[in-house]
Amino acid sequence: MPSNYSIHRLVAWAFVGFVFVLFVSISLVAGASAQAAANQTADSPDAEIAEQLGDLVIHSYEYVDGDEGPGRFTINMTWEGRAPEQVTLTEMLELDSGGSTQISFQQQRLTPGERTEVTMNAEVRSGGTAAILVSTASSVEEGEAVVLQDGDPTERPSIKFRSVIMAIGLSSVLTGAGAFIVVLRRKHTENRTKERIA
């Protein structure tokens, strides 16, 4: 039967393991967050990447709501392929009970390595967002596209970094406490067994 000394060693090692797991988890999350922030603040403005679709790099996009009528997306992009490419912009819409809806549609030819600014009309729909679908001839062959969206489609708040850290910490504390309780119960059971045998 294990002695009190070995039980205390087991509890100590369980606590050390818990602290190590907590430290590693926090370090990984903090490192990933710092790397993402570093990627967003590159020195060269051409290095900014908001979205990427194959060789099409979208540096930035902004939506300005119109006072009367539709608003307007402004998109800065660069085609990094070898030959010129045609990009297609299509306003996204929501299907409702019936009737017809007018949408904006635009095609733009991009020259390799040249940064291009494209503007396109888009309306804020009933879901609270304005969005356009961006595709190229090569992305269509691959079955891919990207949607640029502005607005608040849902009322659910985004998860903050502090909440992630708290969730990881709480999970580690509960795991450590559970291990501690199991060890204490085992020790208590062994002591009772010893008392009965004596």
Solvent accessible surface area in square Angstrom, and as a share of the most:
residue,aa,sasa,rsa
1,M,151,0.68
2,P,62,0.39
3,S,61,0.39
4,N,84,0.43
5,Y,151,0.57
6,S,44,0.29
7,I,15,0.08
8,H,108,0.48
9,R,133,0.49
10,L,92,0.46
11,V,30,0.17
12,A,56,0.43
13,W,166,0.58
14,A,39,0.31
15,F,125,0.52
16,V,80,0.46
17,G,32,0.31
18,F,35,0.15
19,V,66,0.38
20,F,131,0.55
21,V,85,0.49
22,L,41,0.20
23,F,137,0.57
24,V,52,0.30
25,S,26,0.17
26,I,64,0.32
27,S,49,0.32
28,L,124,0.62
29,V,38,0.22
30,A,44,0.34
31,G,39,0.38
32,A,67,0.52
33,S,53,0.34
34,A,64,0.49
35,Q,105,0.47
36,A,51,0.39
37,A,55,0.43
38,A,58,0.45
39,N,93,0.48
40,Q,141,0.63
41,T,105,0.61
42,A,40,0.31
43,D,151,0.78
44,S,52,0.34
45,P,87,0.54
46,D,88,0.45
47,A,47,0.37
48,E,66,0.30
49,I,101,0.51
50,A,47,0.37
51,E,62,0.28
52,Q,93,0.41
53,L,11,0.05
54,G,56,0.54
55,D,70,0.36
56,L,0,0.00
57,V,3,0.02
58,I,0,0.00
59,H,9,0.04
60,S,40,0.26
61,Y,69,0.26
62,E,110,0.49
63,Y,23,0.09
64,V,92,0.53
65,D,93,0.48
66,G,29,0.28
67,D,150,0.78
68,E,165,0.74
69,G,56,0.54
70,P,60,0.38
71,G,2,0.02
72,R,114,0.41
73,F,0,0.00
74,T,37,0.22
75,I,0,0.00
76,N,33,0.17
77,M,0,0.00
78,T,14,0.08
79,W,15,0.05
80,E,103,0.46
81,G,12,0.11
82,R,244,0.89
83,A,62,0.48
84,P,65,0.41
85,E,23,0.10
86,Q,72,0.32
87,V,0,0.00
88,T,25,0.14
89,L,0,0.00
90,T,31,0.18
91,E,8,0.04
92,M,74,0.33
93,L,64,0.32
94,E,72,0.32
95,L,164,0.82
96,D,110,0.57
97,S,127,0.82
98,G,51,0.49
99,G,84,0.81
100,S,115,0.74
101,T,67,0.39
102,Q,165,0.73
103,I,67,0.34
104,S,30,0.19
105,F,126,0.52
106,Q,51,0.23
107,Q,96,0.43
108,Q,60,0.27
109,R,161,0.59
110,L,1,0.00
111,T,69,0.40
112,P,43,0.27
113,G,63,0.60
114,E,98,0.44
115,R,87,0.32
116,T,23,0.13
117,E,110,0.49
118,V,3,0.02
119,T,53,0.31
120,M,5,0.02
121,N,58,0.30
122,A,1,0.01
123,E,77,0.35
124,V,71,0.41
125,R,42,0.15
126,S,116,0.75
127,G,36,0.35
128,G,29,0.28
129,T,16,0.09
130,A,0,0.00
131,A,11,0.08
132,I,0,0.00
133,L,52,0.26
134,V,0,0.00
135,S,11,0.07
136,T,4,0.02
137,A,59,0.46
138,S,51,0.33
139,S,7,0.05
140,V,99,0.57
141,E,150,0.67
142,E,128,0.57
143,G,69,0.66
144,E,93,0.42
145,A,47,0.37
146,V,21,0.12
147,V,65,0.37
148,L,1,0.00
149,Q,83,0.37
150,D,60,0.31
151,G,42,0.40
152,D,118,0.61
153,P,73,0.46
154,T,70,0.40
155,E,177,0.79
156,R,194,0.71
157,P,122,0.76
158,S,98,0.63
159,I,144,0.73
160,K,145,0.61
161,F,96,0.40
162,R,183,0.67
163,S,56,0.36
164,V,53,0.30
165,I,39,0.20
166,M,129,0.58
167,A,62,0.48
168,I,41,0.21
169,G,16,0.15
170,L,110,0.55
171,S,66,0.43
172,S,12,0.08
173,V,79,0.45
174,L,113,0.56
175,T,97,0.56
176,G,21,0.20
177,A,44,0.34
178,G,33,0.31
179,A,40,0.31
180,F,92,0.38
181,I,90,0.45
182,V,85,0.49
183,V,18,0.10
184,L,81,0.40
185,R,173,0.63
186,R,145,0.53
187,K,42,0.18
188,H,108,0.48
189,T,81,0.47
190,E,29,0.13
191,N,54,0.28
192,R,129,0.47
193,T,52,0.30
194,K,90,0.38
195,E,127,0.57
196,R,192,0.70
197,I,132,0.67
198,A,120,0.93
